[in-house]
Every structure is written in structure tokens, then in C-alpha cells.
């Protein structure tokens, strides 16, 4: 049995007859906890104070203030906490017990903050935060990325360290950014405190295939990429520029000109938590040289002494592209003038110099990094650098596509610059356009890399219709090529809205006028009347998906009455979706509450009509998925009318026959009467 008295503090008093009749605990300091002990006019001798949960034993220091009041204090330690304190009085056999509440406002600090992936623990240090009893639970509330969580010690969601009870922690989960938290226990409330996940760090960067790879830590996994911003020389790159995103690696498609050697500064911010210091990277020109005996290793596997110069510029950090395969070597080239052309290449390996080569090196070479095919205006946009010559005379630049050369000198196009070319396909290319390679050629024999163009297919019209068994359809559009320029087959799929292959036996309808823009295929069987959109994927390029394959219209063959209110309709192409069915009697379209559909299949409908007068109905028809059936005469009511007519005719005939028979009987009776009288 416990008696609990709640004031500013709570006191538990053992029911006893003893000298001590009350103990009032005072407010503790960081190291001391004091008590006022009230007792009767007899001596007391408190030699020990024990606790129930932490199992501590304290020796108090007491001062006698009067004949009935002592002031005692104990020195708190790392294991002290709010719990039951038992006072041992040598002059009284029954101990006195109270609940001593320690003020836990001292030394609250954050021991460690979570990482973005593998260490999601937020760890605290603070005196006297251990929970005790049902009214001294510890609660911690956190807010991160607009998500609020509450951790309760009553549910063991807050972990205390047994060997160091001043340390406690919560598992906040994998996330990024700022963390707000509040700690509450009893009347104590810490108020809003702000911490964060660990700062992202950049450890190294590299540049390859016209993209930057940033290696480091605390980037967050891919689900947090939308919170990430990468600054490359102050140019902000968001998630739309990321080619890959992991907690320790980000691959970025750069928005800056990477054709020149220069120093680049990287800054990274994840949910407004930034790298502490920028990371600097020197982007050096890289040259790959192909040949023979370009060995970076000797026979004994020791490193060769290599000197490479291009013109009078040294090319540093040489290495073989493939280890122990000495047919290629690459090195880093310093910046040079864009007019430096036809520079000689000199290589010295272990004092052996190469023979002079006819191959020369030139700065300011054009490069194509990307392209965009805009189907809506039939244009092709080339993105790269150095599409002009050293004098920025872009009108002298030529294009070669699939081996055909096209001059830009007469091109009526305002957007022509060293980084972008917009080509009107219908204006320039008077040929069948197939997927293939394109190059930019500037004056003085400078040619870009070749990049493979994959045109985006487009569906404009679908001819033919299908039923539940599918059917042959014809797709008309643009860039529907089954072959690439090199005669290799394109990778083509025709899929439905679920990305499932829906068409097979694809054939090209080829003539001189359609420019490979018409194909036929066999549509697979389907049970859907209204979800037959098609999309064509050619060499990973996706077409539009806003055109439906037309389903064959529904047809009614017969209507049979099963009862006064139940009709069975036999036909074709009804589908299996009740929501698409509408019923029309003469010119009246029934409302949804005037009928129910009991059974449905592609060829069969059983319909229950509700509170409807059919006495004057002549025709029945259906509207299914906005397609109308034929109207069929209501044979049910026709048969009733015929029965009525036949019945009337029967009655008339019967009356006539009866009249005739009566007349005959009357005539013969009269004749018989006269003949009998005559004999008499």
C-alpha cells in the first residue's frame, strides 16, 4: 500500500508510528540533494539513505536547526535519479520513505548526432533523466523534414546505458537535414532544441565521360536526392542533373563548360546542411594516345620513366588504359590556346623516343555531349561545345548524319552557337531518317565525336479494330523504323498502359512515300473495351500514348424474356465491365436505378428491369463504352399482340360458325316440319 500526496513534489510516507513525521525534499543542485526532516521532541540519528531503483547508499550530512527540525543533504553521483529514498534512523525501528524528485535541468547535451544511412542514433547526456513510476516517464519529440515522431520511455523507445545512466539515446531513422527536438519529464520541458544529421563530406571527385563523380559520405540515399543541391563553380545542380545517387556517391551531368582545363570548386548541400569546406578539383585536359609499346611498366614490373609533350606542353600523370596492355596511354594536358592546332606528339619512355608521327593534336575540337529530338516541331538539337571554329564562324560548320553531309551555310536558324545547334529535320534531311551516327565538322578539319541518334517514335493514327481475340491493326506515325541506318534491327516493343507487350508479328509497310512511318501488327486478345492505348518503344525511345485502339462495336442478335422483368440479350462485344453498359428503350435512356445487370460476358447480358412500363416499348438497344448497338424489335411484346389478335379472330370465327350452324339447323327443322304436315 502506498499513499501518494501530490504538491509541487510527491511524497510517499510509510504508515508508521515513529519519531519522524515528515520529510520535505528541497530542490537539488547539480551535486547536492537536501531534505528538511521534521520529528517529535526526541532525538533522531539518520546514518544512511538508500534508494530502491538505482540501489544507492548515501551517508547524509545533517545540521540540527531546532528540537524538531534537522536539515540533511547528500552528495549526488552519476547513478542518482528520481526514485524512492528510504531514511534509516538508528533510534527508530521503522524507516521513513519518500519519493525524491530530482530536477533534471543540469548538463543536457548532445553526445552524437546521426549519420544519413548506417548510424541513425541521436545520443544525449544529462543528469537525472531516468524515468521512474507512471508519472515520471521521459518523452522525446522530434521533427525532421516535416515528420514528427514521439519516443516514450514507457514503451522502451528511449534506451539508457546501464553502466552510464546519464547517457540515453533514440533511433531517429535514416533521413537528412535539421532535427528539432523537445524533452519532457514531469513538469520539466527543455523547449525547442535544434541539431542535425552529420554534414556531408566530399572526399574526392573525378571526371569521366563528360560527367563528375563525387565521392564522400552523408549524402543520404536516393529517396533524399530531391533535397540535394550540388554547386559546381557556383552553378546549382539539382536532382534533374543527377545520373546516380547513393549515400557515398553522386554522379552529376555538369551544366558548366568542361572543354577547358580549369580549377573547379564543389559545394554540396543536403536539406540545407552543407559541406563544412568546399572541395577543389583541377579539371585537366585528358589525351588518349593509341599506338604500340606505350608501356608504363618494364619487364621487371617496375615503373617506366615517361615524358609526354604535345607541342611544347607537358602531358602529366601518364597511365595505360588497360594495365599491362601497352597499346594505349592517357595523360592530363594543361590548358592551351584555342588556336593551337596540329601540334606534334612526342613520347619518351626510358630514354627511348617515338618516331615522328603524322598524327597531330588540336585544341578547340568540337564535342557532342547530348541531343534532344523534339517530335512536335520535327527538330533535332545537338548540345556540346566548340561547334564554331576558332573565329566563331559557325555558318561554315557542316553536319554529317549516316554518312550524308549537310551544310549549315544556308540554314535559316537563329539559334546557332558554339554550344547548341537546332536542326530542322524536314528542311535539312531529304531522306528516310533512321537511327544512326551524327558528327559536327568545323573548318580546318576539326570533327567532333560521333554520337548515336535515336529518334523518338510518334503515333498519329491507328487503323483497324479489335475484339476480345485481338486483331490486325495498322499504326501510322513517324520514325517507326524497324531498321537502323546500318541495317541492324531496332529494338521495338509495342506495349499497353501496363507496359506489357500487346502486339506481335510487327511488319513494316514500306513505300516511297511513307518514309517508314507505317507498321502493322497483331494485337493480343484483351478483355478491356476502354484501356487499349498503345505506346511504341524503339531503341529505348518512347512514343506518345494518347491514342486508343478502336474496339469493334457491340451487336445485338436477340432479346429473350426470362420473366416479366428479366431480359436476356445475346450478341457480341459487350465486354465485362458493367459500368460501361447503358440501356435504351425506344428513345429513352434508362437511368442506373432503373435496371441491374445480373450477368455479363462478351456475348451475354442478363438484365433486371426495375419499375418500368413496357406496354408500348417497340425497340431495345445498348450503348457500351459510347458505342451504340443496332436496335432490335421487342419480340416479347410482339408475341403478346399476336396472341391477342389470334384470340379475337378465334372468337369471331366461333361466333360465325355457331350462327351458321344455328341457321342450318333452323332451315332443316322448318323443312322437316312442312314435309311432315304435308304427308298428313
Number of C-alpha atoms within 10 A of each C-alpha: 5 8 11 12 12 9 7 8 14 16 22 19 19 16 13 12 10 15 20 23 16 18 22 17 22 16 14 19 15 16 13 13 21 20 19 18 21 19 18 14 12 10 13 19 12 18 14 16 19 17 21 11 14 15 12 15 14 18 14 19 14 18 12 11 11 10 12 17 18 17 20 18 19 19 16 19 14 13 17 22 25 21 21 20 23 20 22 19 20 13 13 16 12 17 17 23 21 21 21 26 24 24 20 21 15 14 13 17 12 15 13 15 18 25 24 24 19 12 13 17 17 21 20 18 20 19 24 24 28 26 20 19 10 7 9 19 17 20 19 20 15 19 16 17 13 8 8 12 12 14 18 15 18 15 8 10 16 19 16 21 10 10 9 11 20 21 21 20 19 20 15 20 15 17 23 28 22 17 22 16 18 16 19 16 19 13 9 13 14 15 10 11 11 11 15 17 26 20 22 24 22 23 12 13 19 13 18 8 7 14 18 18 20 23 18 17 19 24 32 27 17 15 10 20 21 13 19 24 21 23 17 21 13 12 15 15 19 15 17 10 16 21 13 14 21 19 20 19 21 22 19 23 17 19 12 13 11 17 19 17 17 13 11 17 14 19 22 26 19 23 20 14 19 19 18 13 11 16 18 16 15 13 20 20 18 18 16 13 16 13 9 12 13 24 23 21 19 13 8 6 9 9 12 16 15 21 18 22 17 19 17 11 14 15 24 18 13 20 19 19 16 10 12 13 15 18 15 18 22 19 21 19 21 17 15 15 11 15 12 13 17 15 16 16 21 18 19 16 18 14 11 11 13 14 10 10 9 8 9 12 14 19 20 21 23 23 24 20 17 14 18 15 20 14 17 7 10 13 17 18 16 24 18 22 21 24 33 26 23 18 9 14 14 20 18 16 20 19 19 16 21 18 12 10 15 15 14 18 11 8 15 11 11 8 10 17 18 17 17 19 22 19 22 17 17 12 11 13 14 8 10 15 20 23 25 17 17 20 22 27 23 25 17 11 10 20 19 21 15 16 18 15 20 20 25 22 23 23 21 13 13 19 12 14 17 22 23 19 10 18 17 17 20 21 23 20 19 21 23 27 25 20 16 17 17 11 10 10 12 19 14 18 20 20 19 18 14 10 11 10 16 22 22 15 9 18 13 17 15 12 10 7 8 13 18 22 22 22 19 20 18 17 25 16 14 16 17 13 23 16 14 22 17 25 24 24 20 22 20 14 15 17 22 16 16 12 14 17 21 17 23 18 20 22 20 20 13 14 20 14 16 12 9 10 15 18 18 17 22 18 17 19 22 30 25 18 16 16 10 15 19 19 19 17 17 16 11 10 14 14 10 12 9 13 18 14 15 12 13 17 17 17 17 18 22 20 20 19 18 13 10 10 9 14 8 9 16 17 16 22 24 23 18 22 18 12 15 16 21 15 17 18 16 21 16 16 17 12 11 12 12 11 12 11 11 12 12 12 12 12 11 12 12 12 12 12 12 12 12 12 12 12 12 12 12 12 12 11 11 11 11 11 11 10 10 9 8 7 6 5
